[in-house]
């Protein structure tokens, strides 16, 4: 029996201007304003500094999920199978995969149409946002 791996069968896409991360939108419930999204993080290459502005529930499907503070210090390592309920947080961070990268399942809950994520430059200036409406548009592209 030849089992397929999620990283080989997901419909991976990239967001222009964001390096070291790919996504695959599995489902968006527009009535409940909730999205289920896979994220694939490259090994040891942190993504853009950002903060979560909405509730996220995160399951590490494969690899290790490394979290860094805004200064680049490793603050947490989540192993395969780790489940985290992440409330909105004003503290910016970055993240990446461990040695083999990581695949994460995010359940993202809307917060009234405001930003789900704020993307930041190294000086913590907001340079972009991602909303539920943006996710819906990406899912229809």
C-alpha positions in Angstrom: 0.0 0.0 0.0 1.3 3.4 -1.0 0.1 6.1 1.4 0.1 9.7 0.3 1.4 12.5 2.5 -0.6 15.7 3.1 2.4 17.8 1.9 2.1 16.0 -1.5 -1.6 16.2 -2.1 -2.6 19.6 -0.7 -3.3 22.5 -3.1 -0.3 24.6 -1.9 -0.3 28.3 -2.8 1.8 31.3 -2.0 1.0 34.8 -1.1 2.9 37.4 -3.1 5.6 39.0 -1.0 5.5 36.4 1.8 8.5 34.1 1.8 8.9 30.7 3.5 5.2 29.9 3.8 2.6 28.2 1.7 -1.1 27.8 2.4 -4.0 25.5 1.4 -7.5 26.7 2.3 -9.5 23.6 3.2 -12.9 25.2 4.0 -14.4 28.5 4.9 -17.8 28.7 6.7 -19.0 32.1 5.7 -22.0 31.9 8.0 -19.9 31.1 11.1 -17.0 33.2 9.8 -14.4 30.4 10.4 -11.7 29.2 8.1 -9.7 25.9 8.1 -6.3 26.5 6.5 -3.1 24.4 6.2 0.2 26.3 6.5 3.5 24.8 5.3 6.5 26.4 6.9 10.0 26.0 5.6 12.7 24.7 7.9 14.6 27.3 9.9 13.4 30.2 7.8 11.1 32.4 9.9 8.2 34.0 8.1 7.3 37.7 8.3 6.9 39.3 11.7 3.2 39.4 12.5 0.6 39.3 15.2 -2.6 37.3 15.5 -5.7 39.6 16.0 -8.2 36.8 16.1 -8.7 33.4 17.8 -6.6 30.7 16.2 -6.6 27.0 17.1 -3.5 25.3 15.8 -2.6 21.6 15.4 0.9 20.6 14.3 0.3 17.9 11.7 4.0 17.2 11.0 7.4 18.5 12.0 8.2 21.1 14.7 6.6 24.5 14.9 9.2 27.1 16.1 7.9 30.4 17.5 10.2 33.5 17.8 9.7 36.8 19.6 10.0 40.1 17.7 13.7 40.1 18.5 14.3 36.7 16.9 14.7 34.7 20.1 13.2 31.2 20.0 10.4 31.1 22.6 8.6 27.9 22.0 8.9 24.6 20.0 5.7 22.7 19.4 6.0 19.0 18.4 3.9 17.1 16.0 0.5 16.5 17.6 0.6 19.7 19.7 -2.7 21.6 19.9 -2.7 25.2 20.9 -5.6 27.6 21.4 -4.1 31.0 20.6 -6.0 34.1 21.7 -5.4 37.4 20.0 -2.1 38.7 21.1 -0.5 42.2 20.7 3.0 40.8 20.9 4.4 40.2 17.4 6.2 37.1 16.5 7.6 35.0 13.7 7.5 31.3 13.1 9.0 28.5 11.0 9.4 24.8 10.8 12.1 22.7 12.5 14.6 20.5 10.6 12.0 19.0 8.2 9.7 22.0 8.0 6.2 21.9 9.5 2.6 21.6 8.4 0.0 23.2 10.6 -3.8 23.1 10.6 -5.2 26.5 11.6 -8.8 27.0 12.6 -9.2 30.8 12.2 -12.2 32.6 13.8 -13.3 36.0 12.5 -13.3 39.0 14.8 -16.1 41.1 13.3 -14.4 41.8 9.9 -11.2 43.3 11.4 -7.8 42.0 10.6 -7.1 38.4 11.5 -3.3 39.0 11.1 -1.2 42.2 11.0 2.0 41.8 9.0 4.9 43.9 10.2 8.3 45.1 9.2 11.3 44.6 11.5 10.5 47.9 13.3 7.0 46.5 14.1 5.3 48.9 11.7 2.1 47.4 10.2 2.7 46.9 6.4 -0.3 44.7 5.7 -3.3 42.8 7.1 -5.2 39.7 6.3 -9.0 39.6 6.9 -11.7 36.9 6.6 -12.8 38.6 3.4 -9.2 38.2 2.1 -9.3 34.5 2.9 -12.7 34.1 1.1 -11.3 35.9 -2.0 -8.2 33.7 -1.9 -10.4 30.6 -1.7 -12.3 31.6 -4.8 -9.2 32.5 -6.9 
